[in-house]
């Protein structure tokens, strides 16, 4: 009897050891298993070629942590299809190499999944990357992926179409339509389209409906922002956050040509919400009513929509790779001031306060002269 008891004890101990070793081996295997990444490349997006970026990915990605595949898109919507299948296959991360359009395609296929979105920005605006302070140089963006830090960010829906930065109606949607059909890309093209159209565009009357009632506005544009900017450091909603579960609504009321210089500079120095022509709201969900069907945009992509547009924010619905520490981004400004300086025929402000004031007045005069030519 005692012998049988000892056998039972030995068997129990052996069973515990087997279970322990099995669970530990699974844990160790999971710790050592490489994560899988698919890099989705849009060869024609943005303002630069992609072959050099692909080579940099292959050289700099951490091979001890990741197994990678690189897929080039072949048609509109292909990036969304690749990302959707990756999520179904439980791929750990899909990295968009492209502009805001490519990022939107990939991101909308990853919402409400466990697959994270990574970004190597090389578009003409890079709004989401700039907001998140992801480096604009590919090597820096790859390092963000190697670091492996992510957050869960909000995303928006307008007319059931996902957006991650901004959406809206009015002049910005109209210019997005013009920009989409332009032969050239980049900030200067966008500014030239904006200046050319701004003096002839007629503001419309809108109604914004929320839980508290309905408000009527005559507006040049209505921008609903999840992130703070359109791109190129143009901050249409300086206070916007990707993780607060709210959208920041910016309403630009009709203005004159004399308002343009201050609006332009406040747009780029994060103070446009302080302009007297601006009204701001904050909400989770609104409905925009307008007199007729027309264009609206989501992350800069223009589409035609109905008279009534429902816009809402979905909280913490997308995993996205971000820098481990926020950086000032001095080297990542991508020449934003130089773009403006070239366009306004001036140079960065230098000297005493009085001298800077004189230079700013000269900038305004140059801008008004350019406007008068269109």
PyMOL commands that set and color helices and strands:
alter all, ss='L'
color gray80, all
select helices_A, chain A and resi 2-32+51-60+78-88+100-110+127-132+138-147+171-180+187-198+257-268+272-274+330-332+336-343+353-373
alter helices_A, ss='H'
color red, helices_A
select strands_A, chain A and resi 35-41+66-72+93-98+116-121+150-158+161-163+166-170+204-210+213-225+247-253+278-283+285-290+294-298+301-305+308-321
alter strands_A, ss='S'
color yellow, strands_A
deselect
rebuild
show_as cartoon
